[in-house]
Amino acid sequence: MADRADVIIVGLGAMGSAAAYHLAKRGRRVLGFDRFHPPHTLGSSHGGTRIIREAYMEDPSYVPLVQRAYDLWAELEAESGKTLLTQTGGLMIGAPDSDVVLGALESARLHDLPHELLDAAALRGRAPGYALPEDHVAVWEPRAGALDPEACVATHLDLAAQHGADLRFDHPVERWRPDGDGVAVTTAQGTFLADRLILSAGAWTGSFHAKLELPLRVTRQTVHWYKPARNPEHFAPDRFPIFVWRLPGGQAIYGFPDFGDGVKAGLHDTLEDADPDNVDREVGQDLVDQMRDVFARYLPDAAGEFLRAETCLYTRTPDGHFLIDRHHRHPQVVLASPCSGHGFKFSTVIGEVLADLALDGDSRFDLGLFSLQRLLRSKAS
């Protein structure tokens, strides 16, 4: 590669791999660094499945982004010949006045998305694997499903390399600095120059923005797989939609059908702080028992043999929304999204957005919800 890149990308996980693909496909000189060799199990993009859903409960402004993501995942499947997305349908479950239900309904109605509102009896008839309390309802959306995160990241990286990207794995970045209108990025192997820089380092994002003191919080999450105890056909992908469920008491749980390795679920609201360089990867018996209790109550036929559990990381902003913006002092630097646990489905479109911000300074999407300034204000307050 030439001595000077058009764009350097620091972090080649979900967002960085997608940015590398979109930039290289446009013929740009891309140099990418990652401290590990993605896909791997040390960050936020592993575990075999990630939810994709359209009636976005967090805010209706996400819907145009996720609709573009559906298009881009299909294009990536066509270019690679790989299956990356399995459509199962999706259920947003909770009390009628819960944020999960009301948020999904707001997005579905505002964007005229296909959906149904099901009571507990109707859901039992359609998906008997769920044991809803009688006062809970579910918003059904047909386009939801599951992405294979490892395959998505690997496919973005493989195609980026085929399009000419220079990707350097097991190659930690020590620091970056502005260099005139461009940037200089230093690793143990030297200093590299580029016109633009995309910082997409996931749980390590804060270490590259120490002067900003961004109010980011890294938390340790666990996901669990169980073998169905009874009626395994009820948990097949064509009978058991992906789900997000606001349980009685306020805990949020999300889960997936059995793709051959058990029914998978995780607690979304766990707030166990973590240092990404010193994470306890072991899942203790207390967490296994906690999840088994949830299965036994709400997915009783799935509460069979415990198969395994894994640890992953969330990088949370105070309001739970993404960070996608140019640096307020160095516009040649683009800050990519710490996704607060709900970002993977967007990674291919975020890669496209990051490419647009790096090359053109703007995006066709409204990114106001994801601004850097609101985090700086949050810190100041």
ABEGO torsion letter per residue (X at the ends): XBABBABBBBEABAAAAAAAAAAAAAGBBBBBBBABBOBBAABABBGGBBBBBABBAABAAAAAAAAAAAAAAAAAAAAAGBBABBBAEBBBBEBAABAAAAAAAAAAAAAGBBBBBBBAAAAAAABAABBBBAABBBBBBAABEBBBAAAAAAAAAAAAAAAGBBBBBGBBBABBBBBEABBBBBBAAEBBBBABBBBBAEAAAAAAAAAAGBBBBBBBBBBBBBBBABGAAAABAAABBBBBBBBBGGBBBBBBBBAGAEBBBBBAABBBBBBAABBBABBBAAAAAAAAAAAAAABAAABBBBABBBBBBBBBBAAGBBBBBBBAABAABBBBBBAGGAAAAAAAAAAAAAAAAAAAGBBABBAAAABAAAAAAAAAX
